[in-house]
């Protein structure tokens, strides 16, 4: 029986020969990812009667969402997490400064092909860049996994997106993701497993590829998968924390929906306030005044993203009245950007370079906008109030567009700089 | 669990996201469930938190609860004893969070179109019916595996049982 990636993965994990959409299975994940919410999850775990976690090896814990702590309350939260980690003997713990959970999970060789990552974070589908099944869950569900080691999942229907040819220079996976989300809508893949196929996807570097499963959360997807190829295998060589097995969908598998895109026809795109599917070609939005530009996040805070922005910024200064915040997605990205000279370029241009983590993405700290201000960001969400105040507009675009906008002070196509 | 829920309807649109249900800036500073209801729907309908009564019912459009996985966007409502949420469709993590907190999450596009904001309606969980001024609409029961969690009062009670913590 031909199966999609999700059907095959969940069958393997449930010890079944096959599964069908809507079937409910109980599985034990290979990775249970939690971040700053580890402290409240610990509280729920205790209310459930939990004492020892089911398997400390399964855990990957990160402090990234409000890190370093902006307030005493946040610091207390971090303290509880460190105590929990010590008490339970959890080794995969990444403290303040290491970076954003989804990026660090990949860097640490903990997101592996053929494995299931469940995370108490909606962008857990990110792990699909490595050929893993990554899905977001709630806090109580995570506490329950800690306690009993398993969780029920509904086998999702699958969507296949095939992207032919190649993206033009200056057009990125971010633009492709925005184009697809704009076309299919914020609930276009609700409850579904989204698979990316085609030569345009295989020709992308891993950094750009990661943007696609990361952003499928914005289309309602449960998980998203990119078939692991030689680039993934080379990346994991010497890095993977465990042996892994490559899992691919079968030829002839049934997809509830299939779409085809021609990469060469994609142009730079932008999401306007206040929903991610409110997408237009960049050319139709140029000229909008912007007070804050933000380069970072799990969506676009990797080395290649910083490189694209540095290339635009070289020899330029940030416009008066506009701020550019740069937050590398991880300490490894930061170090490599430093060695490559990108950090110097950012500082010379007048940008603010901050420590790795989520930064102001969900309005916690490190540069939230004022009432009435307009932001442009490389993040994945622009919901009203997302960055702290509901009286603020957020546009989403690729790193090069964010950089060009910071230089001009209004939304700008990099080619017009 | 209450089998018949009667309450006033608070009706909203499509794609209502978790940031407007429970703003991200509170996610790591408000951790006591009892403190959460005061922020419910803060950036969507500032009147809601002050005026909603236990048993009231939220009616939403498609993709209710999209965005972040934050469970507080459900707990801020379940803790206030909201009766149910009826929507055309739910974002998947939000839907799971509802069931895991024993908050009835009902999918009924026809009922959503028919129900008027502010009217008082009945939701009968035992027979799977929504009764409003425009008529009666039925909805399918939960899958058995999930119903067990619901009957335990949510995932906390369910896991306690599984661990034998109440024995």
Interface residues (C-beta under 8 A of the other chain):
Chain A: X24 X36 X37 X39 X40 X43 X44 X47 X48 X49 X50 X65 X66 X71 X73 X74 X77 X119 X120 X121 X122 X124 X136 X137 X138 X139 X140 X141 X143 X144 X147 X148 X152 X186 X187 X190 X191 X220 X222 X275 X277 X362 X363 X364 X368 X381 X383 X384 X385 X386 X388 X390
Chain B: X15 X17 X19 X20 X23 X24 X25 X27 X28 X29 X31 X42 X43 X62 X63 X66 X67 X68 X69 X70 X71 X74 X89 X91 X92 X93 X96 X97 X100 X101 X143 X145 X146 X154 X155 X156 X158 X159 X160 X162 X163 X164 X165 X166
